[in-house]
Every structure is written in C-alpha cells, then in structure tokens.
Amino acid sequence: MRYALLNLLACPMCKEFPLKLYVFEKKLLDKKFKVQTPFCDLYCGLKSKYIKEVKREELNCAECVRIDIISGVIICPRCGRWYPIIDSIPWMYPDARRKHPRIKSKEEEFIRKYWDVLPQEVKSKVDVRPE
C-alpha cells in the first residue's frame, strides 16, 4: 500500500474520510517515479494533512510514492473500526464479511503478531490476545 491511497480511501461502513494510518513495516522501493507535485489532490497520507494545509515545498511526492507500507493499521476516526494492512494490502472488509473464518483467522494472526505495536484504540476492540 502507498500513502497516496489514503487520498482515496474512506471507511466502508460509515464513509468517513480521511482515515488514520499507523505504519508498522515499510520499505523504500528501488524504482524511481516521475510524478507531479502534489500527487494527491485532497489528502496527503504521508503528512496526515489535507493538501490545502501543506506548503508545496514541504511535499516530496516522488519519494512518497516509493514507500511501500507492508504492515500497519487503518482506523476510522468516526466509527472506530480498524482495518489491517497485511502484505501491503489493506483488508477493508465490511463487518459481515470479516466474520468469514479465513478473514477472521488472518486478522487474529495479525493481532497476535503486532500486539506490542497495535494502538490502544485497536487493542480495546479485539477479543484476541497474544499467547
């Protein structure tokens, strides 16, 4: 997942925008991209600010798009739902779909693996605890 995706994502349940991001693992890609600045039109995920709040000279969009977020959590500030980022993919399923055994087991595995770095607002909502 790239930070620029936060410019597009909204909570699938309550439609809140923008969402909060906590990054646990990331890597810088070797490939360089030629992008215009600002690359995002509404929200800068790297700065966690609306584009209109950021000075153009503070943006380094060509470097930002090179950052691959491997694991982390996306949190909706309105409804409090959280969505894991697993292997660079945000798992933003609606509530009913998250009960599927395969999805639920992946989320439980994620929680156990990242328990020590999970934000308290996620820990307080889960039934799973580290072993």
C-alpha positions in Angstrom: 0.0 0.0 0.0 1.2 3.5 -0.7 0.5 6.6 1.4 -1.3 8.1 -1.6 -4.0 5.5 -1.2 -5.3 7.5 1.8 -6.2 10.2 -0.7 -8.9 7.7 -2.0 -9.9 5.5 0.9 -13.0 6.0 3.1 -14.4 3.7 5.8 -16.5 1.1 4.0 -19.0 1.2 6.9 -19.6 4.9 7.7 -17.8 6.5 4.7 -15.6 8.7 6.9 -12.6 10.4 5.2 -9.8 10.8 5.9 -8.7 7.7 7.8 -5.9 7.4 10.3 -2.8 5.3 9.5 -0.4 3.5 11.8 2.6 2.0 9.9 4.4 -1.0 11.4 6.6 -2.0 8.5 7.6 -0.2 5.3 10.2 -0.4 2.6 11.6 2.0 0.1 11.3 0.7 -3.5 14.4 0.9 -5.8 12.4 2.2 -8.7 12.0 6.0 -9.1 8.8 7.5 -10.3 8.3 10.8 -12.0 5.1 12.3 -10.6 3.7 15.8 -10.4 3.6 17.6 -7.1 1.2 17.5 -5.4 0.5 13.9 -6.5 -2.6 13.6 -4.3 -5.4 16.1 -4.9 -7.2 16.2 -1.5 -5.2 14.5 1.3 -1.5 13.7 1.9 -1.3 10.4 3.7 2.4 10.9 4.5 1.9 14.2 6.2 -1.6 13.2 7.6 -2.9 16.5 6.4 -5.2 17.9 3.7 -3.2 19.2 0.7 -4.5 22.7 1.3 -2.8 22.6 4.7 0.6 21.7 3.4 3.0 24.0 1.6 4.1 22.8 -1.8 7.8 22.9 -0.9 7.1 20.6 2.1 5.9 17.8 -0.3 8.3 15.2 -1.8 5.7 13.2 -3.8 8.4 11.4 -5.9 9.8 9.9 -2.8 6.5 9.3 -1.1 5.2 7.1 -3.9 8.3 4.9 -3.5 7.4 3.9 0.1 5.6 0.6 0.3 3.6 0.1 3.5 3.9 -3.6 4.3 2.0 -3.8 7.5 0.0 -1.4 9.6 -3.5 -0.4 10.7 -6.0 1.9 9.2 -8.5 3.3 11.7 -11.7 5.2 11.1 -11.9 8.2 13.4 -15.7 8.4 13.3 -16.9 4.8 13.9 -13.6 3.4 15.4 -13.4 0.4 13.1 -9.9 -0.7 12.2 -8.5 -2.5 9.2 -5.2 -4.3 9.0 -2.7 -3.9 6.3 -1.3 -7.3 5.5 1.5 -7.9 3.0 0.9 -4.4 1.6 -2.8 -4.9 1.1 -5.4 -3.0 3.2 -8.1 -5.5 4.3 -11.1 -3.2 4.4 -13.9 -5.6 4.5 -17.4 -4.7 5.9 -18.3 -6.2 9.2 -20.4 -9.1 7.9 -17.5 -10.2 5.6 -14.9 -10.0 8.5 -16.7 -12.9 10.2 -15.7 -15.3 7.5 -13.4 -17.9 9.0 -10.5 -17.3 6.6 -10.6 -13.5 7.1 -11.1 -13.8 10.9 -8.2 -16.1 11.3 -5.9 -13.8 9.2 -6.9 -10.9 11.4 -6.3 -12.9 14.6 -2.9 -13.9 13.3 -2.2 -10.2 12.5 -3.3 -9.1 16.0 -1.0 -11.6 17.7 2.0 -10.7 15.5 1.7 -7.0 16.1 0.1 -6.9 19.5 3.0 -4.9 21.0 2.7 -2.1 18.5 -1.1 -2.0 18.0 -2.7 1.3 19.0 -4.7 1.1 22.2 -7.8 2.0 20.3 -7.5 -1.3 18.4 -6.5 -3.4 21.4 -9.6 -2.3 23.2 -11.8 -3.6 20.4 -10.4 -7.1 19.9 -11.1 -10.3 21.8 -7.8 -11.9 20.7 -4.8 -11.7 23.0 -1.2 -12.7 22.4 -0.3 -16.2 23.5 
